[in-house]
């Protein structure tokens, strides 16, 4: 039916939204069917061999599940994104829809490659996504495929490439173009980037906006990340007593996510160290040493330095030397070049017993806050 008036447009948009909702509901059912197959090769064969799976909505679903898995299991995220890429060329639709879903899938392929450390491959994939964005035409109706997650994916790649200011610009550009739910993640990323750039006050402002908009969300992991990042920024400012304790509901969820659980433990250790409670801070360090995920290496190193401040101020030279050696061995290879170099110098001076309390405090203050 041709669109000749606002009423026609509204009716056409409502029909498209209703059809998209049906497609997404069908994709959810197909996803549950695929999850029943345990073997990855068999899952791939089922989806590739059955035309029921060849839809834009199922490719979108695979992409979203890939993004959700990326931080905890980069291999599984890659498996899902690669399957979406294999199916997307089979999905029917007009040229605009096909370009939009191709862009969406390629962006999530980029994200999965980034998560496993393949930054060159991630860059190639995001370039391919951008080519499909350019090739797409602007239809009368907006595409049913929302581009909201793509701003965060592009920012994350820039961040991991060490291009923090460009990542910040990408996040801010996305603020006015995404819905409220997607904006929460952008505010969180804005806060994280500002903190890594050495602007904890700006980080707190962005994180307060994230917390405000997330107040009614059911995503406890997102709430946990916001609270951990805000607490870390307060510690950077020396305001340890203002760090909030996470609610019991959020804390119960922490065990499901190793990286967040480790970062939460490091934050609690930093609060204890900042308040002079050495035994509590040491206990947090011991627990982190037992099982340290890569994503928490920088937090572990920073906590170690802040415990070292207490050792130095109390004249505990032997403990300081042991702590420096342990920290270098556990975290050194998992840090950015700058952070690793700073930690190496700290360890060398500790071994030579050339560190004053003021020196150690300066190392803790200047240590890079992010892993990149």
N, C-alpha and C positions, 0 to 999 in steps of 0.2 A: 504494500500500500504506500503510495507516494506521500511524503510529509509536506503539508501545505500550511500548517499552523502550529502554534505552541501546543495545542491540545493533541494534534497528531504526533508531535515530537514526544510528548510525555507518555502517550499510549505506546509508541514504538519502543521507548526506553524501558517502560514497565515490562513489555513483552520480552525484550532482550534480557533484562534482569531475571525474570522468571525462568527463562530458558537456561540461563547461566547457572542459576541455583539448582535446577534439575541435573545439569551436567556435573556440577560439583558433588551433588549427593550421590550420583552414579559413580563418580570417581572414588568417593569414600568407600563405597561397597566393593569396588574393584581392588582398592588398596587392602582392605581386610582379607579379601580372597588371596591376594599375593602374599600377605604376611603369613598365611597358613603354610606356605611352602618354605621350608627351612634352608634348603640348599640354594646358594646364590645362582649357580648355573641353571638350575631348574626354574628359578624365579624368572630369570632372563628369558629362557626358552618359552615359558608360558606367556609372558607379556608380548614378546616379539611374534609369537605364532598365533595369537588370538586377536582379531580385529577389534574386539570389544575394548581393548586397552589403547587403541590408536586414536585418542581424542586429546584435544587441547587441555581439557580439564584434568585428565589423568597425568599428562605431562606437567601441568602446574602442580598437582599434588606431589608427584615425585620430587619436584624441585623444592617445594616447601619442606618435605621430610628430609631432603639432603641438607638444607640449611640448618634444620633443627639438630641434625647429627654431627655437623661439621666440627664443633669444638671438642666433642667427646670421642668421636670415632671418625677420623678423616677418611679412612678406607671405606667405611660403609657409606659415607656421604658421597664419595666419588663413584661408588657402585650405582647409587640411585641417580645421580646426575648423568652418568654415562648412559644408563638405561633410558632416561628421559630424552637424551640426545638421539638415541637410536630410534625411538618411537616418534619423535616430533615431525620427522619428514613424512611420516605416513598419515599424520592427522589431517582430516579434511577441513575446509573452511575457505573463506575468501582471502584474497591476497593480504589484506591488512591484518586479519586475524592471524594468518600464518606467520607473517613477519613479527607480530607482537609476541607470539608464543615462542618463536625461534629466539628472539632477543632474550626473553625471560629464561629460557632453558640454558642458553649459552652463558648468561650472567651467573647462573647457579653452578655451571661447570667450572667457571672461573673461581667461584667461591670455594668449591671443593678442592681445586688444585692449590689455591692459596692456603687452605687449612692444612694440607700435607706438606707445605713448604716449597711447592713448585711455583715460584713467583713468575718465572718466564712463561710457563704454560698458562698461568692465570692471566697474564697480560695479553697473550694471544687470544684467549677465549673472550675476554672482555672487549677486545677490539672487534671480534666477530659479532658479539652482541650489538655493539654500536653500529655496525654495518647494517644489521637488520632493522635497527631503529630508524636509520636514515632511509632505508628502502620502503618502509611502511608508509602508507598513505593515510591522510586524515579523513576518516569517514564522517558522515553526518552524526552518527552516534558514537560516543566514546567506546573504546575497546573494553570488553568485559574483563580483560587481564590488567590488573592494577600494577603499576610500575613502582609502587611504594618501596618494596624491599630492595630495589636495585640501587637506590642512593646509598644505602648502608653497605651493600656489597662493594660498590665502587670505592667508598670511603675506606672500608677495611683493607682493600688491596693497596691503596695509596699509603695507609698507615703501616702495613707490613713491609712496604718498600722503603719506609723511613721518610716518606714525604708527608710529614704530619700537618704542615700548614695547608697543603693542598687538600688533604683529607678533611681538615676543618672547614675549608671553603665548600667542599662537596656537601658536607653535613648541613651547613647553614643554607645552602641553595635548596636543599630538599625540604627545609622546614615549611615553606609556604606551599608545597606541592603534594603533601601526603596527608592522610587522614590522621585522626587523633591517636589511634593505637600505634601507627608506625612512627609518629612523632616522638613517642616515649623512647623508643630505641635510639632515635637520632639525638635526643637530649642526653641520653646516657653516653653515647659515643662522643658527643661534644664535651661532656664533663671529663671523660677519660683522656681525650686528646689535650685539653687544657692542662690537666694535671701532669701529663707527660711532658708538656712544653714548659712546665715550671710555673703555672698560673693557678695555684690551688683555690684562690678566691673566686676566679671565674669558673673553675670547675664546680665549686659548691653552688653557684648560681644556676648553672645548667642542670645540675643534679637535683636541685630543689624543684625545677620545672618538671623533670622526669618523675619525681616522687609525687608531685601534685597530680599529674595526669594519670599516674599508675595507681592512685589510691583505691580504685575500684576494680582493678584487674585481678583475674584469677591466676595469672602467671606468676607463681611464687619464685621461680628462678629469676625472672626479670626484677622483681622486688629485691631479691637477695643481692643481685649485681649492683643495683642502685645504692643500696645501703652499704655494701662493702666499699664501693668507690667513694661515697660520701665520707665514710669513716676514715678511709685512707687519706683523703684530702684534709680532713681535720687534723689527723696525726701529722701530716706534712707541715701544717701551720702551728704545731705544738699545742693544739687544743684537745688533748687526749680525753679530758674529762667530759667533753661534749659528745663523744661518740656514743650513739644509741646501741643498746642491746637489741639484737634481732628478736622478733616475736617467736614464740615457741613453734608456731605453724611453719614459719619460714625455716627455722633451724632444723626441723624434722626433715625438710626437703633436701637439706645440704648434703646428706649422705648419698643421694642419688647422683650428685654431680661432683666428681673428684676435684676438679680444678677450683670450683667455688668453695668446696669444703676446706681445701688447703688455704685458699686466700682468706677465708674467714678466720681460720686458726692463726694465720700470720697477722691479721688485723688485731685479733685479741691479744696476741703477744706484743704487738707494737703499743697497744694501749697500756698493757701492764708495764712495759719498759719505760714508757713516757711518764708513768705515775710512780716510777721507782720500785715497782714490785718485781724484783729480780727473779725470784723462784717461779712465779707464774710465767714470766717471759721465757725462762729456761725450759720450762715444761712444754710450752708451745713449740720451741725449737726442736726438742727431742721428738715430739710427735711428727713434726714436718720432716725431719731427717729420715724417719722410718719409711715414708712413702711420699716422695716429692714429685708431683706431676710437672711437666715442662711449663705449663701455663702459670705456675706459681713460683718459678725460680727467682724472678726479680723480687717478689714479696719476701721470700725466704732470705735472700741476700740483704735486703733492707732491714729486716728484723734482726739479723745477725749483727749488722753494724750498730743498731740501736742497743742491743745487749752489750756489744763491745764498749759502748760509751759508759755503761754502768761498770763494767769490769775495769776500765781505765781509771774511772773516778775513784774506784775502791782499791786501786793498786793491785788488782788480780792479774799480774803479768802472765803467769802460766796459763790461766784460763783463757786469756785474750789470745795467746799464741795458738792454743788448741782450737779455739773457735774459728780463728782466721783460716787455719789449714783445712778444717772440716768444711767450711763454707766454700772455699775455693774448689775443693774436690767435688762437691755436690752440685754447685750452681755455675761454676765458671764457664763450662762449655755450652751452657744453655742460655747465656745472656747475650745482649747486643755487644758489638765490638767495644763501644764506649764504656758500657757497664762492666764488661769483663776486664778491660784495661784498668779501670778504677779499682776493682776488687783485687786484681793482681798486685797493684802497687800497695794497697792496704795490707795485704798478706805479707809482702816482702818487708815492709816497715815493721809489722808486728813481730816477725821472726827476728829481726835485728834489734828489737826492743827500742825502737826510735819513735814510738807513738806517745804523745801526750794526750790527756783527756780532750784538750782543745782540737788536736789533730783528728782524733776519732770522731768527735762531734761534727767537724767540717766534712769528713768523708760521708757521714750519714746524711748531712744536709744536702750535699751536692750530688749524691748518688742518683743516676737516672731512674725515674719512677716507672718507666715502661720497659717492655722487653725489646723495643725496637730502636 
